[in-house]
């Protein structure tokens, strides 16, 4: 967002901000990104196939995502050169709507294999002190979850679960006007979030 003013030579000094940053650090800036937040999903499904060992169905699902992105340059010397590279936060709030396919296979009375995948349209807005506020964002949200579920005989209704989860959210390029000094510079923005993890948990079925 700051590439044009950062590469423009400063009067009297004769060199640009980029030139001075290159003299003090060999790493790109900003260099450190931290993403935290909440991803909430809820769905309502219908079993198309329900047999003794096999279940397969479709669902309608929706949810809310609120990631917080903190960006900071790791080199303190470069931070003294340009204030824009100091820590700043980006807040995103989006809503999603889509469909889901799920299936399960009962290996035995205690152990089951479960899989779920979904595709959603996601829309919302972004707030940032540097970029401005109320920037509309639209995109695609996909999930994949594979897990094993174990139901111990001595704990009726309870189960233990473990599996692999993968989520990706990608939206098309959005043009924002970045305030640099007294002027605003138009820049394209394209963000993609990806997260994958292995998890363990416990639950209760009715």
JORA-V117218 format. One record per residue. N is the residue number from 1. RES is the residue in one small letter. NEAR is the number of other C-alpha atoms within 10 Angstrom. Layout:
n,res,near
N,RES,NEAR
N,RES,NEAR
//
This chain:
n,res,near
1,x,17
2,x,13
3,x,11
4,x,11
5,x,15
6,x,17
7,x,13
8,x,14
9,x,14
10,x,12
11,x,8
12,x,6
13,x,7
14,x,9
15,x,13
16,x,15
17,x,17
18,x,18
19,x,14
20,x,14
21,x,21
22,x,12
23,x,9
24,x,13
25,x,14
26,x,9
27,x,13
28,x,12
29,x,17
30,x,17
31,x,12
32,x,13
33,x,11
34,x,10
35,x,12
36,x,10
37,x,13
38,x,11
39,x,12
40,x,12
41,x,13
42,x,10
43,x,14
44,x,11
45,x,14
46,x,13
47,x,14
48,x,11
49,x,11
50,x,13
51,x,11
52,x,7
53,x,12
54,x,15
55,x,16
56,x,18
57,x,16
58,x,20
59,x,16
60,x,16
61,x,18
62,x,18
63,x,16
64,x,18
65,x,18
66,x,17
67,x,18
68,x,18
69,x,16
70,x,15
71,x,19
72,x,19
73,x,19
74,x,18
75,x,20
76,x,13
77,x,12
78,x,23
79,x,18
80,x,12
81,x,15
82,x,14
83,x,9
84,x,15
85,x,20
86,x,18
87,x,15
88,x,13
89,x,16
90,x,18
91,x,16
92,x,20
93,x,18
94,x,19
95,x,19
96,x,21
97,x,18
98,x,18
99,x,18
100,x,21
101,x,18
102,x,20
103,x,19
104,x,20
105,x,17
106,x,17
107,x,12
108,x,9
109,x,11
110,x,12
111,x,16
112,x,18
113,x,17
114,x,19
115,x,18
116,x,18
117,x,18
118,x,19
119,x,18
120,x,21
121,x,17
122,x,23
123,x,19
124,x,18
125,x,15
126,x,19
127,x,17
128,x,15
129,x,12
130,x,15
131,x,18
132,x,14
133,x,14
134,x,12
135,x,16
136,x,16
137,x,21
138,x,19
139,x,18
140,x,18
141,x,22
142,x,19
143,x,18
144,x,18
145,x,18
146,x,18
147,x,18
148,x,19
149,x,20
150,x,17
151,x,20
152,x,14
153,x,11
154,x,7
155,x,9
156,x,11
157,x,12
158,x,15
159,x,18
160,x,15
161,x,18
162,x,15
163,x,17
164,x,15
165,x,18
166,x,15
167,x,16
168,x,15
169,x,18
170,x,16
171,x,18
172,x,14
173,x,14
174,x,14
175,x,15
176,x,18
177,x,16
178,x,17
179,x,16
180,x,16
181,x,7
182,x,5
183,x,8
184,x,12
185,x,15
186,x,11
187,x,16
188,x,11
189,x,13
190,x,11
191,x,12
192,x,12
193,x,12
194,x,12
195,x,10
196,x,13
197,x,10
198,x,12
199,x,11
200,x,11
201,x,10
202,x,12
203,x,11
204,x,11
205,x,8
206,x,5
//
